[in-house]
Amino acid sequence: MELEPIRRRDAAEWSRLRLDNEDWLRPWEPSASQPWDVRHTPAAFRAMRRVLAQRARLGTSLPFAIRVEGRLAGQVTIDNVVRGALRSGYLGYWIDRSVAGRGMASLAVALVCDHAFGEVGLHRVQADIRPENLPSQRLVERLGFRQEGLLRRYLEIDGDWRDHLAYALLAEDLPAGVLARWRERVPR
Ligand SMILES: CC(C)(COP(=O)(O)OP(=O)(O)OC[C@H]1O[C@@H](n2cnc3c(N)ncnc32)[C@H](O)[C@@H]1OP(=O)(O)O)[C@@H](O)C(=O)NCCC(=O)NCCS
């Protein structure tokens, strides 16, 4: 598994992956006025990449592509990064259904959190997850995130306002780092 910047030449692969994974991703994605296929053309990818690259340059987003065995397999992003006394960001991720269940998404999240707490200097990474999304809750709980509350009708997802559970991990929660926590799960 590798984490990389999102590259312009990923457009066709990203479009195919997102179209193939519509049923898998749609229940957890923000509502939008345009249909799924229109939002997932190579041109839509290029527009998204431009915005992410601009936000990354400003330091308000940490966007990564997840590659598994050399192929684009998902994304992990810490977005809405705020500095100053808060030093926090919001975690988002998705992975191709065909590589799910192999620990790759949680490894990607672990590496990005260590980067955020280390080089970037964040103190808190937040993850807001629908109560229905058990795989996602399992992923963050295994990495040491703690549930801090319920956010009522918090985000407009898949056509309606949805409750979310607020999870967070603090820099001091795992002194050995998040990757070390992920490694504890590797079968021996
Ligand atoms: C949420 C999501 C990313 C989780 O993906 P995933 O592949 O299940 O997550 P992981 O990569 O951590 O895999 C977990 C499984 O891998 C295995 N695993 C986890 N860590 C491991 C490790 N260190 N070594 C070996 N295996 C490991 C476990 O067997 C675990 O399966 P289990 O929970 O049944 O025991 C995926 O379901 C997804 O993309 N969903 C749609 C989008 C979405 O919900 N995004 C999040 C919105 S909040």
The ligand as an ORCA input file, in Angstrom:
! r2SCAN-3c Opt
* xyz 0 1
  C     -14.942      2.333      5.789
  C     -13.993      1.580      4.892
  C     -12.884      2.485      4.376
  C     -13.376      0.423      5.692
  O     -12.584     -0.340      4.810
  P     -12.003     -1.737      5.266
  O     -11.215     -2.272      4.139
  O     -13.070     -2.588      5.861
  O     -11.080     -1.274      6.469
  P      -9.718     -1.954      6.849
  O      -8.848     -1.739      5.713
  O      -9.304     -1.447      8.164
  O     -10.151     -3.400      6.999
  C     -10.737     -3.923      8.196
  C     -10.543     -5.401      8.080
  O      -9.202     -5.650      7.664
  C      -8.550     -6.474      8.587
  N      -7.455     -5.706      9.195
  C      -7.518     -4.501      9.798
  N      -6.297     -4.124     10.217
  C      -5.460     -5.116      9.864
  C      -4.079     -5.296     10.012
  N      -3.299     -4.410     10.647
  N      -3.536     -6.410      9.502
  C      -4.318     -7.326      8.903
  N      -5.620     -7.215      8.742
  C      -6.196     -6.112      9.209
  C      -9.510     -6.912      9.613
  O      -9.764     -8.281      9.403
  C     -10.736     -6.075      9.391
  O     -11.846     -6.894      9.177
  P     -12.916     -7.057     10.353
  O     -13.295     -5.651     10.758
  O     -13.986     -7.795      9.691
  O     -12.219     -7.808     11.412
  C     -14.766      0.935      3.683
  O     -15.792      0.134      4.194
  C     -15.332      1.978      2.721
  O     -14.634      2.519      1.869
  N     -16.641      2.240      2.832
  C     -17.331      3.167      1.972
  C     -16.918      4.630      2.207
  C     -16.989      5.017      3.666
  O     -17.793      4.510      4.429
  N     -16.110      5.957      4.064
  C     -16.057      6.435      5.435
  C     -17.126      7.426      5.694
  S     -17.129      7.924      7.398
*
